[in-house]
Amino acid sequence: MKQISFFILLFYAVTIKGQFVKQQGQLSVSGTQLVNSKGEPIVLRGMSFGWSCFHPRFYTRGVVHTLVKDWKCNVIRAALGVEPKNGYKQDSATQLKLIQTVVDAAIKEDVYVIIDWHSHNINLEEAKGFFKMMAHDYGKYPNIIYEVFNEPDYETWPEVKAYAEEIIKVIREEDPDNIILIGSPRWDQEVQLPAADPVKGYKNLMYTMHFYAGTHKQWLRDRTDEAIKNGLPIFVSECAGMEATGDGPIDDAEWKKFIEWMEARKISWLTWSVSDKNETCSVLNPSASSDGNWSDKDLKESGLKIKAWLYRYNH
């Protein structure tokens, strides 16, 4: 009888552990903190896919399953390539299907998923149409997080803010609750600008900060701390350990400082990227299967290291 009870408890524990969104529920923002349905602070940690138009072969259910089960991701990010060749502006049907495949798989795996408009420029009308469709189709799921502008580069904050307000309005007409992420100028490093002039009139908004530890150092942590102190909710939707180019050596010491800094502040973070490009930040070797189920030999140095970090904090 005791043995039967043990197996029942074990089954229950395994089942619950595999039901992350069912456990955490609808996310919201309380002050500057992301919280779960009980109002408790929550930290999401996971992986971002590479550009959908450049690395479509990894946009599969098998890869999502591997990231959740083997890498222990509780959030993933589907990065919709917008402007490059074969991107959303050129071939919307193909790109839409890739994003839907990942989002559907994340919902099935019961983790959170960021729908990322992966662009460095303002494409207002295209973005409005896309997010209206995404919010209409997926807004009922608590799994969904919207990232309305990956990394503004040379746009001013007033331009980015006006764009974000238009997209937020479209999303909120279909989905009143799920988290919306907003970028800031200079590749999401000028977080002091929205801190001084945030979007108003809507709830459950957060602002993205992106870092690459080989380039961005203590100054960006200090700047982000000041933004948080001034009331800005921060979400690190993209980061990694090498230079901002995505290449060059990994700065292990600085990467560790960033991760410990995020953990101490309960900031959610995702690492770039699930792809096999010949660069340091792509975590996979060309040998990696499009269906997931990778061995260590399929992982680059960055892949091995981030998998260990995720296992440590999410397991």
C-alpha positions in Angstrom: 0.0 0.0 0.0 2.8 2.4 0.9 4.5 1.5 -2.5 1.3 2.3 -4.4 1.0 5.7 -2.5 4.6 6.5 -3.4 4.0 5.9 -7.1 0.8 8.0 -7.0 2.7 10.9 -5.3 5.6 10.5 -7.9 3.1 10.6 -10.8 1.4 13.6 -9.3 4.7 15.5 -8.8 5.9 14.8 -12.3 2.6 15.8 -13.8 2.5 19.1 -11.8 6.1 19.9 -12.8 5.1 19.6 -16.4 2.2 22.0 -16.0 3.9 25.3 -15.6 1.3 27.7 -17.0 -1.5 25.7 -15.2 0.4 26.2 -12.0 1.3 29.9 -12.5 -1.8 31.0 -14.4 -2.4 34.5 -15.8 0.6 36.8 -15.5 0.4 40.4 -14.6 2.6 43.3 -13.5 2.6 44.5 -9.9 4.7 47.6 -9.6 7.8 46.7 -11.5 7.5 42.9 -10.9 6.1 40.2 -13.1 3.7 38.1 -10.9 1.6 35.0 -11.3 -2.1 34.6 -10.8 -1.6 34.5 -7.0 0.3 37.8 -7.1 3.6 36.0 -6.3 6.8 37.1 -8.1 7.7 34.9 -11.0 10.9 34.6 -13.1 10.6 33.2 -16.6 13.8 31.8 -18.1 14.2 30.3 -21.6 15.4 30.5 -25.1 14.7 32.6 -28.1 14.5 31.1 -31.5 16.6 32.7 -34.2 15.0 34.8 -37.0 12.2 32.7 -38.5 13.2 33.8 -42.0 16.8 32.6 -41.6 16.4 29.5 -39.4 12.9 28.1 -40.3 14.1 24.5 -39.9 14.0 24.8 -36.1 10.5 26.1 -35.9 9.0 22.7 -35.1 7.1 21.0 -32.3 10.0 18.7 -31.7 12.4 21.6 -30.9 9.9 23.2 -28.6 9.5 19.9 -26.8 13.2 19.5 -26.4 13.6 23.1 -25.1 10.9 22.4 -22.5 11.8 18.9 -21.4 15.6 18.8 -21.8 16.6 22.4 -21.4 13.9 23.2 -18.8 12.7 26.3 -20.5 9.5 27.8 -19.0 9.3 30.4 -21.7 10.3 30.5 -25.4 10.4 33.3 -27.9 9.3 33.0 -31.5 11.2 35.6 -33.5 9.2 36.6 -36.6 11.6 37.9 -39.2 9.9 40.9 -40.8 12.1 42.7 -43.4 14.8 40.3 -44.7 14.4 38.1 -47.7 11.6 35.6 -47.2 10.5 37.5 -44.1 6.9 38.4 -43.2 6.7 41.4 -45.5 7.7 39.2 -48.5 6.1 35.9 -47.6 3.6 36.4 -44.8 1.9 33.0 -45.2 5.1 30.9 -44.7 6.3 33.0 -41.8 2.9 33.0 -40.1 2.8 29.2 -40.2 6.2 29.0 -38.6 5.2 31.3 -35.7 1.9 29.4 -35.3 3.7 26.1 -35.1 5.9 27.3 -32.2 3.1 29.0 -30.4 0.8 26.0 -30.7 3.6 23.7 -29.5 4.3 26.0 -26.5 0.7 26.0 -25.5 0.6 22.2 -25.7 3.8 22.0 -23.6 2.2 24.4 -21.1 4.9 27.1 -21.1 4.8 30.8 -21.8 5.6 32.0 -25.3 6.7 35.4 -26.6 5.3 36.4 -30.0 8.2 38.7 -31.1 7.9 41.2 -34.0 11.6 40.8 -34.8 12.4 44.1 -36.5 14.7 47.1 -36.1 12.4 49.5 -37.9 8.8 50.8 -37.7 6.4 48.9 -39.9 3.2 50.1 -38.3 0.4 48.9 -40.6 2.0 45.4 -41.1 2.5 45.1 -37.3 -1.1 46.2 -36.5 -2.5 43.5 -38.8 -0.2 40.8 -37.4 -0.9 41.6 -33.8 -4.6 41.9 -34.3 -4.6 38.4 -35.8 -2.3 37.0 -33.0 -4.4 38.5 -30.3 -7.7 37.4 -31.8 -6.4 33.8 -32.3 -4.4 33.4 -29.1 -5.5 36.1 -26.6 -7.6 33.6 -24.7 -4.5 31.7 -23.6 -2.6 32.8 -20.5 0.6 31.5 -22.2 0.9 34.5 -24.5 3.3 37.4 -24.3 3.5 40.0 -27.1 6.7 41.8 -28.0 5.7 44.6 -30.3 9.2 45.8 -31.4 12.3 43.7 -31.0 15.0 46.3 -31.1 14.5 49.8 -32.3 17.9 51.1 -33.5 17.9 54.7 -34.5 14.2 55.6 -33.8 13.6 58.2 -31.1 11.7 57.3 -28.0 8.7 59.5 -29.0 8.6 57.5 -32.3 8.8 54.2 -30.6 6.2 55.2 -28.0 3.7 56.4 -30.6 4.2 53.1 -32.5 3.8 51.0 -29.3 0.6 52.8 -28.4 -0.9 52.0 -31.7 0.0 48.3 -31.4 -1.1 48.1 -27.8 -4.5 49.5 -28.7 -5.0 46.8 -31.4 -3.9 44.0 -29.0 -6.1 45.2 -26.2 -9.2 45.3 -28.4 -8.8 41.5 -28.6 -6.8 40.6 -25.5 -7.3 42.8 -22.3 -4.9 40.9 -20.0 -1.7 39.3 -21.4 1.7 40.9 -21.0 2.9 43.3 -23.7 6.7 44.0 -24.1 7.9 47.4 -25.4 11.4 48.1 -26.8 13.5 51.2 -26.4 16.0 53.0 -28.7 19.5 51.8 -29.4 18.8 48.1 -29.4 16.8 48.2 -26.1 19.6 49.8 -24.1 18.2 53.3 -23.5 15.7 52.2 -20.9 16.0 55.5 -19.1 13.9 57.1 -21.8 10.7 55.1 -21.2 11.4 55.3 -17.5 11.0 59.1 -17.8 8.1 58.9 -20.2 6.3 55.6 -20.1 3.2 54.5 -22.0 0.1 55.3 -19.9 -3.5 54.1 -19.8 -2.8 50.4 -20.1 -2.0 47.7 -17.6 0.4 44.7 -17.8 3.1 46.5 -19.9 6.8 45.8 -19.5 9.9 47.1 -21.2 12.7 45.1 -22.8 16.4 45.4 -22.0 18.8 43.4 -24.2 22.4 42.7 -23.3 25.4 40.9 -24.7 27.9 40.4 -21.9 31.0 40.8 -24.1 30.0 44.3 -25.0 27.6 45.6 -22.3 29.0 45.9 -18.8 28.2 47.4 -15.4 27.0 50.6 -17.0 23.9 48.9 -18.5 23.1 47.1 -15.2 23.4 50.5 -13.4 21.2 52.2 -16.0 18.6 49.4 -15.7 18.6 49.5 -11.9 17.9 53.3 -12.1 15.0 52.7 -14.5 13.5 50.1 -12.2 14.0 52.4 -9.3 12.0 55.0 -11.3 9.1 52.5 -11.8 9.9 50.8 -15.1 9.1 47.0 -15.2 12.0 45.3 -17.0 11.9 42.1 -19.0 15.2 40.8 -20.7 13.7 39.1 -23.8 17.1 38.6 -25.4 20.6 38.3 -24.1 23.8 36.2 -24.4 27.4 36.0 -23.2 29.4 37.2 -26.2 29.8 40.5 -28.1 26.8 42.4 -29.4 27.5 41.3 -32.9 26.6 37.8 -31.7 30.1 36.6 -32.4 33.5 36.8 -30.6 34.5 35.1 -27.4 32.1 34.4 -24.5 32.8 36.6 -21.5 32.0 34.1 -18.8 32.7 36.4 -15.8 30.5 39.2 -17.1 27.7 36.8 -18.2 27.7 35.3 -14.7 27.4 38.8 -13.3 24.4 39.6 -15.5 22.6 36.3 -14.7 23.1 36.8 -10.9 22.0 40.4 -11.3 18.8 39.3 -13.0 18.1 36.6 -10.5 18.6 38.9 -7.6 16.0 41.3 -9.0 13.7 38.6 -10.2 14.0 39.7 -13.8 12.8 37.3 -16.5 15.3 36.5 -19.2 15.7 34.6 -22.5 19.0 33.7 -24.4 19.6 34.2 -28.1 19.4 31.9 -30.1 18.1 28.5 -31.3 19.9 28.4 -34.6 23.0 26.9 -36.3 24.5 29.9 -37.9 28.3 30.1 -37.9 28.5 32.5 -34.9 29.1 32.2 -31.2 25.5 33.1 -30.1 23.8 30.4 -32.2 23.6 27.5 -29.7 23.5 24.6 -32.2 25.9 22.9 -34.6 24.7 22.1 -38.1 24.4 18.4 -36.9 21.4 19.4 -34.7 18.2 17.8 -35.9 15.2 20.0 -36.9 13.1 17.8 -34.6 15.1 18.4 -31.4 16.3 15.6 -29.2 19.9 16.9 -29.3 23.0 15.4 -27.8 25.9 17.5 -26.3 27.8 17.1 -29.6 25.0 19.0 -31.3 25.6 22.0 -29.0 28.1 24.8 -29.3 29.9 26.2 -26.2 27.1 28.8 -25.7 24.5 26.0 -26.0 26.1 23.9 -23.3 26.6 26.8 -21.0 23.0 28.2 -21.3 21.5 24.7 -21.0 23.4 24.4 -17.7 22.2 27.8 -16.4 18.6 26.9 -17.3 18.8 23.5 -15.7 20.2 25.1 -12.5 17.5 27.8 -12.1 14.4 26.1 -13.7 14.9 22.5 -12.7 
